[in-house]
């Protein structure tokens, strides 16, 4: 959901500051490994579905928009797409690792 918000900020704000965060810490503190995952997956599906609608409607000017990421500097819609494309796999890996720790 954070990734979806990042794209929206890039499209809506002039030179937004995109805040970095510790994804592993979030996964641990939100205790995904201890909860029913169905609601989180549904939220993820919803975020992806509405984001696809935005991507399909982006024009060249939208793709040129950029902001500044607090950890990596210049951050464009293209950067966002490259990261977001692998996003689900990263979360799946986090969930597997947390569950293995508890096994």
PyMOL CGO cylinders between C-alpha atoms (Angstrom):
from pymol import cmd
from pymol.cgo import CYLINDER

trace = [
    CYLINDER, 0.00, 0.00, 0.00, 2.92, 2.31, 0.68, 0.3, 1, 1, 1, 1, 1, 1,
    CYLINDER, 2.92, 2.31, 0.68, 4.14, 1.79, -2.88, 0.3, 1, 1, 1, 1, 1, 1,
    CYLINDER, 4.14, 1.79, -2.88, 0.74, 2.72, -4.28, 0.3, 1, 1, 1, 1, 1, 1,
    CYLINDER, 0.74, 2.72, -4.28, 0.78, 5.91, -2.24, 0.3, 1, 1, 1, 1, 1, 1,
    CYLINDER, 0.78, 5.91, -2.24, 4.27, 6.74, -3.52, 0.3, 1, 1, 1, 1, 1, 1,
    CYLINDER, 4.27, 6.74, -3.52, 3.09, 6.72, -7.13, 0.3, 1, 1, 1, 1, 1, 1,
    CYLINDER, 3.09, 6.72, -7.13, 0.11, 8.86, -6.25, 0.3, 1, 1, 1, 1, 1, 1,
    CYLINDER, 0.11, 8.86, -6.25, 2.36, 11.38, -4.51, 0.3, 1, 1, 1, 1, 1, 1,
    CYLINDER, 2.36, 11.38, -4.51, 4.63, 11.49, -7.57, 0.3, 1, 1, 1, 1, 1, 1,
    CYLINDER, 4.63, 11.49, -7.57, 1.62, 12.22, -9.77, 0.3, 1, 1, 1, 1, 1, 1,
    CYLINDER, 1.62, 12.22, -9.77, -0.10, 14.72, -7.47, 0.3, 1, 1, 1, 1, 1, 1,
    CYLINDER, -0.10, 14.72, -7.47, 2.69, 16.67, -5.76, 0.3, 1, 1, 1, 1, 1, 1,
    CYLINDER, 2.69, 16.67, -5.76, 5.54, 18.72, -7.14, 0.3, 1, 1, 1, 1, 1, 1,
    CYLINDER, 5.54, 18.72, -7.14, 8.87, 17.13, -6.15, 0.3, 1, 1, 1, 1, 1, 1,
    CYLINDER, 8.87, 17.13, -6.15, 7.52, 15.11, -3.21, 0.3, 1, 1, 1, 1, 1, 1,
    CYLINDER, 7.52, 15.11, -3.21, 9.83, 13.72, -0.56, 0.3, 1, 1, 1, 1, 1, 1,
    CYLINDER, 9.83, 13.72, -0.56, 9.38, 9.95, -0.60, 0.3, 1, 1, 1, 1, 1, 1,
    CYLINDER, 9.38, 9.95, -0.60, 10.14, 8.61, 2.87, 0.3, 1, 1, 1, 1, 1, 1,
    CYLINDER, 10.14, 8.61, 2.87, 12.18, 5.44, 3.18, 0.3, 1, 1, 1, 1, 1, 1,
    CYLINDER, 12.18, 5.44, 3.18, 11.46, 2.92, 5.91, 0.3, 1, 1, 1, 1, 1, 1,
    CYLINDER, 11.46, 2.92, 5.91, 12.61, -0.44, 7.22, 0.3, 1, 1, 1, 1, 1, 1,
    CYLINDER, 12.61, -0.44, 7.22, 10.30, -2.93, 5.50, 0.3, 1, 1, 1, 1, 1, 1,
    CYLINDER, 10.30, -2.93, 5.50, 11.55, -5.87, 7.56, 0.3, 1, 1, 1, 1, 1, 1,
    CYLINDER, 11.55, -5.87, 7.56, 10.78, -3.99, 10.77, 0.3, 1, 1, 1, 1, 1, 1,
    CYLINDER, 10.78, -3.99, 10.77, 7.27, -3.20, 9.51, 0.3, 1, 1, 1, 1, 1, 1,
    CYLINDER, 7.27, -3.20, 9.51, 6.67, -6.85, 8.64, 0.3, 1, 1, 1, 1, 1, 1,
    CYLINDER, 6.67, -6.85, 8.64, 7.82, -7.90, 12.11, 0.3, 1, 1, 1, 1, 1, 1,
    CYLINDER, 7.82, -7.90, 12.11, 5.89, -5.26, 14.03, 0.3, 1, 1, 1, 1, 1, 1,
    CYLINDER, 5.89, -5.26, 14.03, 2.69, -5.75, 12.03, 0.3, 1, 1, 1, 1, 1, 1,
    CYLINDER, 2.69, -5.75, 12.03, 2.96, -9.46, 12.89, 0.3, 1, 1, 1, 1, 1, 1,
    CYLINDER, 2.96, -9.46, 12.89, 1.88, -10.70, 9.50, 0.3, 1, 1, 1, 1, 1, 1,
    CYLINDER, 1.88, -10.70, 9.50, 3.21, -14.11, 10.46, 0.3, 1, 1, 1, 1, 1, 1,
    CYLINDER, 3.21, -14.11, 10.46, 0.73, -14.29, 13.34, 0.3, 1, 1, 1, 1, 1, 1,
    CYLINDER, 0.73, -14.29, 13.34, -2.38, -13.02, 11.57, 0.3, 1, 1, 1, 1, 1, 1,
    CYLINDER, -2.38, -13.02, 11.57, -4.82, -14.26, 8.97, 0.3, 1, 1, 1, 1, 1, 1,
    CYLINDER, -4.82, -14.26, 8.97, -3.22, -13.08, 5.76, 0.3, 1, 1, 1, 1, 1, 1,
    CYLINDER, -3.22, -13.08, 5.76, -6.47, -12.87, 3.76, 0.3, 1, 1, 1, 1, 1, 1,
    CYLINDER, -6.47, -12.87, 3.76, -7.28, -9.22, 4.64, 0.3, 1, 1, 1, 1, 1, 1,
    CYLINDER, -7.28, -9.22, 4.64, -3.73, -8.10, 3.81, 0.3, 1, 1, 1, 1, 1, 1,
    CYLINDER, -3.73, -8.10, 3.81, -3.86, -9.92, 0.48, 0.3, 1, 1, 1, 1, 1, 1,
    CYLINDER, -3.86, -9.92, 0.48, -7.21, -8.32, -0.31, 0.3, 1, 1, 1, 1, 1, 1,
    CYLINDER, -7.21, -8.32, -0.31, -5.80, -4.86, 0.46, 0.3, 1, 1, 1, 1, 1, 1,
    CYLINDER, -5.80, -4.86, 0.46, -2.81, -5.65, -1.75, 0.3, 1, 1, 1, 1, 1, 1,
    CYLINDER, -2.81, -5.65, -1.75, -5.07, -6.78, -4.61, 0.3, 1, 1, 1, 1, 1, 1,
    CYLINDER, -5.07, -6.78, -4.61, -7.10, -3.59, -4.28, 0.3, 1, 1, 1, 1, 1, 1,
    CYLINDER, -7.10, -3.59, -4.28, -4.03, -1.37, -4.28, 0.3, 1, 1, 1, 1, 1, 1,
    CYLINDER, -4.03, -1.37, -4.28, -2.69, -3.15, -7.37, 0.3, 1, 1, 1, 1, 1, 1,
    CYLINDER, -2.69, -3.15, -7.37, -6.02, -2.96, -9.21, 0.3, 1, 1, 1, 1, 1, 1,
    CYLINDER, -6.02, -2.96, -9.21, -6.43, 0.79, -8.68, 0.3, 1, 1, 1, 1, 1, 1,
    CYLINDER, -6.43, 0.79, -8.68, -2.76, 1.42, -9.46, 0.3, 1, 1, 1, 1, 1, 1,
    CYLINDER, -2.76, 1.42, -9.46, -3.07, -0.39, -12.80, 0.3, 1, 1, 1, 1, 1, 1,
    CYLINDER, -3.07, -0.39, -12.80, -5.87, 2.02, -13.66, 0.3, 1, 1, 1, 1, 1, 1,
    CYLINDER, -5.87, 2.02, -13.66, -3.52, 4.93, -13.02, 0.3, 1, 1, 1, 1, 1, 1,
    CYLINDER, -3.52, 4.93, -13.02, -0.67, 3.38, -15.00, 0.3, 1, 1, 1, 1, 1, 1,
    CYLINDER, -0.67, 3.38, -15.00, -2.92, 2.83, -17.99, 0.3, 1, 1, 1, 1, 1, 1,
    CYLINDER, -2.92, 2.83, -17.99, -3.82, 6.51, -18.01, 0.3, 1, 1, 1, 1, 1, 1,
    CYLINDER, -3.82, 6.51, -18.01, -0.39, 8.04, -17.40, 0.3, 1, 1, 1, 1, 1, 1,
    CYLINDER, -0.39, 8.04, -17.40, 0.91, 10.28, -20.19, 0.3, 1, 1, 1, 1, 1, 1,
    CYLINDER, 0.91, 10.28, -20.19, 4.50, 11.28, -21.01, 0.3, 1, 1, 1, 1, 1, 1,
    CYLINDER, 4.50, 11.28, -21.01, 4.38, 14.22, -18.63, 0.3, 1, 1, 1, 1, 1, 1,
    CYLINDER, 4.38, 14.22, -18.63, 3.26, 11.93, -15.80, 0.3, 1, 1, 1, 1, 1, 1,
    CYLINDER, 3.26, 11.93, -15.80, 6.20, 9.59, -16.48, 0.3, 1, 1, 1, 1, 1, 1,
    CYLINDER, 6.20, 9.59, -16.48, 8.64, 12.52, -16.26, 0.3, 1, 1, 1, 1, 1, 1,
    CYLINDER, 8.64, 12.52, -16.26, 7.49, 13.55, -12.79, 0.3, 1, 1, 1, 1, 1, 1,
    CYLINDER, 7.49, 13.55, -12.79, 9.96, 12.98, -9.99, 0.3, 1, 1, 1, 1, 1, 1,
    CYLINDER, 9.96, 12.98, -9.99, 10.58, 13.41, -6.32, 0.3, 1, 1, 1, 1, 1, 1,
    CYLINDER, 10.58, 13.41, -6.32, 13.36, 12.75, -3.85, 0.3, 1, 1, 1, 1, 1, 1,
    CYLINDER, 13.36, 12.75, -3.85, 13.64, 9.49, -1.93, 0.3, 1, 1, 1, 1, 1, 1,
    CYLINDER, 13.64, 9.49, -1.93, 15.16, 9.95, 1.53, 0.3, 1, 1, 1, 1, 1, 1,
    CYLINDER, 15.16, 9.95, 1.53, 17.47, 6.95, 1.06, 0.3, 1, 1, 1, 1, 1, 1,
    CYLINDER, 17.47, 6.95, 1.06, 18.27, 6.91, -2.67, 0.3, 1, 1, 1, 1, 1, 1,
    CYLINDER, 18.27, 6.91, -2.67, 17.85, 10.46, -3.95, 0.3, 1, 1, 1, 1, 1, 1,
    CYLINDER, 17.85, 10.46, -3.95, 16.16, 11.18, -7.27, 0.3, 1, 1, 1, 1, 1, 1,
    CYLINDER, 16.16, 11.18, -7.27, 12.99, 9.09, -7.56, 0.3, 1, 1, 1, 1, 1, 1,
    CYLINDER, 12.99, 9.09, -7.56, 10.95, 8.88, -10.75, 0.3, 1, 1, 1, 1, 1, 1,
    CYLINDER, 10.95, 8.88, -10.75, 7.84, 7.03, -11.84, 0.3, 1, 1, 1, 1, 1, 1,
    CYLINDER, 7.84, 7.03, -11.84, 10.16, 4.68, -13.75, 0.3, 1, 1, 1, 1, 1, 1,
    CYLINDER, 10.16, 4.68, -13.75, 12.12, 3.97, -10.55, 0.3, 1, 1, 1, 1, 1, 1,
    CYLINDER, 12.12, 3.97, -10.55, 8.85, 3.34, -8.79, 0.3, 1, 1, 1, 1, 1, 1,
    CYLINDER, 8.85, 3.34, -8.79, 7.71, 0.89, -11.47, 0.3, 1, 1, 1, 1, 1, 1,
    CYLINDER, 7.71, 0.89, -11.47, 10.97, -1.09, -11.38, 0.3, 1, 1, 1, 1, 1, 1,
    CYLINDER, 10.97, -1.09, -11.38, 10.72, -1.47, -7.61, 0.3, 1, 1, 1, 1, 1, 1,
    CYLINDER, 10.72, -1.47, -7.61, 6.96, -2.08, -7.55, 0.3, 1, 1, 1, 1, 1, 1,
    CYLINDER, 6.96, -2.08, -7.55, 7.25, -4.82, -10.19, 0.3, 1, 1, 1, 1, 1, 1,
    CYLINDER, 7.25, -4.82, -10.19, 9.14, -7.01, -7.70, 0.3, 1, 1, 1, 1, 1, 1,
    CYLINDER, 9.14, -7.01, -7.70, 7.23, -5.83, -4.67, 0.3, 1, 1, 1, 1, 1, 1,
    CYLINDER, 7.23, -5.83, -4.67, 4.89, -8.78, -4.16, 0.3, 1, 1, 1, 1, 1, 1,
    CYLINDER, 4.89, -8.78, -4.16, 7.74, -11.26, -4.31, 0.3, 1, 1, 1, 1, 1, 1,
    CYLINDER, 7.74, -11.26, -4.31, 9.60, -9.34, -1.62, 0.3, 1, 1, 1, 1, 1, 1,
    CYLINDER, 9.60, -9.34, -1.62, 6.60, -9.44, 0.70, 0.3, 1, 1, 1, 1, 1, 1,
    CYLINDER, 6.60, -9.44, 0.70, 6.10, -13.16, 0.09, 0.3, 1, 1, 1, 1, 1, 1,
    CYLINDER, 6.10, -13.16, 0.09, 9.75, -13.75, 1.02, 0.3, 1, 1, 1, 1, 1, 1,
    CYLINDER, 9.75, -13.75, 1.02, 9.33, -11.70, 4.21, 0.3, 1, 1, 1, 1, 1, 1,
    CYLINDER, 9.33, -11.70, 4.21, 6.30, -13.71, 5.24, 0.3, 1, 1, 1, 1, 1, 1,
    CYLINDER, 6.30, -13.71, 5.24, 8.07, -17.01, 4.60, 0.3, 1, 1, 1, 1, 1, 1,
    CYLINDER, 8.07, -17.01, 4.60, 11.10, -15.92, 6.63, 0.3, 1, 1, 1, 1, 1, 1,
    CYLINDER, 11.10, -15.92, 6.63, 8.97, -14.79, 9.57, 0.3, 1, 1, 1, 1, 1, 1,
    CYLINDER, 8.97, -14.79, 9.57, 7.02, -18.03, 9.58, 0.3, 1, 1, 1, 1, 1, 1,
    CYLINDER, 7.02, -18.03, 9.58, 10.24, -20.08, 9.45, 0.3, 1, 1, 1, 1, 1, 1,
    CYLINDER, 10.24, -20.08, 9.45, 11.56, -18.23, 12.51, 0.3, 1, 1, 1, 1, 1, 1,
    CYLINDER, 11.56, -18.23, 12.51, 8.47, -19.24, 14.45, 0.3, 1, 1, 1, 1, 1, 1,
    CYLINDER, 8.47, -19.24, 14.45, 8.48, -22.87, 13.32, 0.3, 1, 1, 1, 1, 1, 1,
]
cmd.load_cgo(trace, "trace")
